[in-house]
Amino acid sequence: VCTVNDPGPVSPLRLRAASITSGSVALTWRDRSDDETGFELQRRILGRKKWQDVAILDENDTTHTDRGVQAGETYEYRVRARG
């Protein structure tokens, strides 16, 4: 018997964020996978432990505008490929 573990899609790279207005942030990343079913985008306020879901995006998407931010806060983001 041989079991092969599927490691899932390759993680995206180079997540970048840029403030567009006081209430929105433009996000971009590099899609390195050819088998993802989409992406999960999350954010948290800098220094906090809990991540919040921002969006579930389609496969091959590499941009998103987060319009749920508050002026004066500093956010961290992460994006994961879904398999």
N, C-alpha and C positions, 0 to 999 in steps of 0.2 A: 504494500500500500504506500502510495506517495501522496503527500498533501502539499499543495502549493499555496502559500499565503499570498493573497493579492494585496499589495501595499496600498492600493488606491491611487488616485491621480496625484501627479507631482504638484507640490505646493507652488503657488504663484510667487513671483519675486517683485521687488522694487515697488512696494506700495508707497505711494506719495500722496500727500494731502496739501491742498492749497485753499485758503479762505477766499471765497468769491464775494460774499456779502457778510454782514453781521449775523445772518441766520443760515448760511449755507457753506458747505465745504465740498470742493471738487476732489474726487479720489481717482487715481489711476494705478494700474499694476500691470505686470507682464504675465500673461498666461503661458505656462510652460508645458501644459498637459494637453494630450489629444484625446483623453477619455473621460474628462469631467462631465458631470451632468448639470453643473452650475457652480455658483460661488455663494458662500455665506459671508456677509460683511457685518462686523460688529464694532462697537465703540465703547469707550468708558472715559469718564472724566479722569484726568491725570491724578494718580495717587489712590484711586479707589480700586476695590477688588472686583466688583461685579461688572461683567461685560453685558451690554445691551445689544440685542439683534437690531440691525438697521435695515437689512434687505437680504432677500434670497434672489439671486440674479441668474440669468440664463447662461448656458454654456457659451464659452468664447467671449463673454462680456469682459471688458477691461476698463470700464469707467462707470462711475456712479456719482451723483450729486446728493449729498446728505443735507436735507433741508430742516433737520430736527435739532439743530444745535443752538446754544444760547451764547450771545455776545459776552465776552469777558471770561469764558471758561476755556480751559485747554484740554483737548481730547486726544486720546490714543485710539488708533484703529488697527484692526487685523482683518485679513481676508483669507478664507480657506476654500480650496477646491472641494467640491462634493463628488462622490463617486457612486 
